[in-house]
Amino acid sequence: MRRDRLVLSVAFSAMVGAVVGGIVGGVGVFAQAPVAVDAASAFSAAAEQALEAMAKEATGRQMKGVAVIAFVPGDATRSWASQMRVVDAFVLGQANVLGIAYAKMSEMADTLENSGSGKRPPHHGELGYKGGAIRKVPGGHLLAAFSGGKDTDDLDVANLGLDLLEKALRGE
């Protein structure tokens, strides 16, 4: 467990260092880079902000459900740090949208593409639902999913979370 935390802390440090250094998709060098005291804490704070924005957006769209955000260090999923937020309820009628959100996340963890991409048929436990988004960042991948609305609305909310998470990690 301690080794996993150490590996994750090192991965977060590398990710935050790369982002602070301005190597995100050719964005360039930032004039003033914030200093992250603890990379894991920086991710947690940024994830919380992203989840809050996702919840507000979902509420504004009159959606109920679940938002999930995660960071996967490296090029292959071996571990992740994640946070989840329930927006009003995680069981809607006969649907457990918490389970659906994590099914989206698990598909993205394997394919490293947005959920429901059709890259391959869904494996057992996956549902092939759209509404999850993934982005490659220095040091790993960011994942976000929302479940509870129409797939296009779920995807919009997920992308909002990723946008805000990336900006927060860059210190914007």
N, C-alpha and C positions, 0 to 999 in steps of 0.2 A: 504494500500500500504506500509506504514512504517512498519507495523507488518510483512508483507511478507518479506521485506528486512531484518528485524531483524532475523526472523526465518532462512532465507537463509544464512545470515552472520554467525549465530551460527552453522548451518549445515556445511558450508564451513570450519569454524574454527575447528569443530570436525573432518572433513575429512582430512584437512591438518595436524592437530595434530596427527592423527592416522598414516598418511603416513609418516610424519617426524619421528614418533616413531618407524617406521619400521614394522608395522603389516600388510604389503601387501602380502598376499598369502605365508607366511612363508619365506619371503625374509630375515628376521633377522633385527638386530639393526644396524643402520647406525652409522659410527664412527663420522661423523660430520654432524649435521643437520642444514640446513638453517633456519633462522627465518623469517616467513611470517608476515609482518607488518599488512596486512589486507587480510584475507582469500579470500574474494570476488575478490579483485584485483589480488591475486595470481592465482586464477582460470582464470580470464579474460586474464591475461598475458600468462598463459599456453595454454589456448584455442586458442589465437591468433597465438602462435608458431605452434600449431598443425594444424590449418587451413592453415597457410603459407606452411607447409610441404606437406599437402594434395594437395594444389593447384599446387605446384612444381611437385609433383609426377604425378598428372593428366596431367599437361602440357607435362611432359616428355613422357607420354604414348599417347600423342596427343589426349587427351580427353578434352571435354568442358563440363561444367555442374555446379553443386552446391555441396559444402561441408557444412555439418552442424555438430556441436558438442554441447553436452549438459551435464549438471550434474543434476541428480535427487536426492535430499536428501532423506534419509530414505529407507524403504523397499517397499513402494508403491508410485506410481506417484501421487502427489498432486500439485507439482509445479516443475519448472526447471529453470535453467539459461542456455541460449544457445547463440551461435554465428553462423553466416552463412557467407560464402564467395562464390561469383559467380566467376567461372573460365571461362572467356570469354563471356559466354551467359547463360541465364537460360531458354530460349526458343530455342529448337532445332527442326527445322521443325515444326511439329504439336504437339510436346511434351513440356509441361511446366515442366522441370525437377526440378524446385524449388518445385512445388507441389508434385512431386513424392518423392523427398528427405524428405519432411515433412510427407508424408504418411508412409514412412519407419520409421521415428522417432516416429510417433504416434502409429504404431503397436508395436514397441519395448517398448514404454512407458507402454502399456497395458500388453504385454506378458512377459516382462523382459527377452526376448530371441532375438537373431538376427532376423532381418526382413526376412520374407519369410520362417520362420522355419517350417511352416506347423503344429504348435502346435494346431492351430484351424483354421477353415475357416476364410478368411478375413471378417471383419465387413464392413458395408457401410462406404465409405471414405478411406478405406485401399485398397491397390492394390495387396498385397501379394508379392511384389517385393523383391528380395534379394539385398544386397548391403549395409545393415546397420548392425552395430555391437554394442554390449552392454557388459559391464563388471561390475561386482560387485566390489566395492571398499569400504574401511571403510567409513561409513557414508552415503552410497548411491550407485548410479550407474552412470557410464559414458556411453554416447551414442555418436556414430558417424555414419554418413551416407554420401555417395556420390551418386549422380545420374547424368548420362550422358553417361556412357560407358556400356560395357557388365557387367552383374551382378558380375562375378568373379573379374573383374578389379575394379568395384565400391567397392566390399568388401575388396579388398587389400588396396585401398586408405583409406577406413574407419578404418581398423585395424592399418594402419600406424599412423593415427591421434590419435587413442587410445593409442598406444605404446608411442608416444611422449608426450601425455598429462600425462600419468602415470609417466613417467620418470621426467618430469618437476615438477610435484607435489611432487616427492620424492627428488627433488633438484639435480638430476643428470645432 
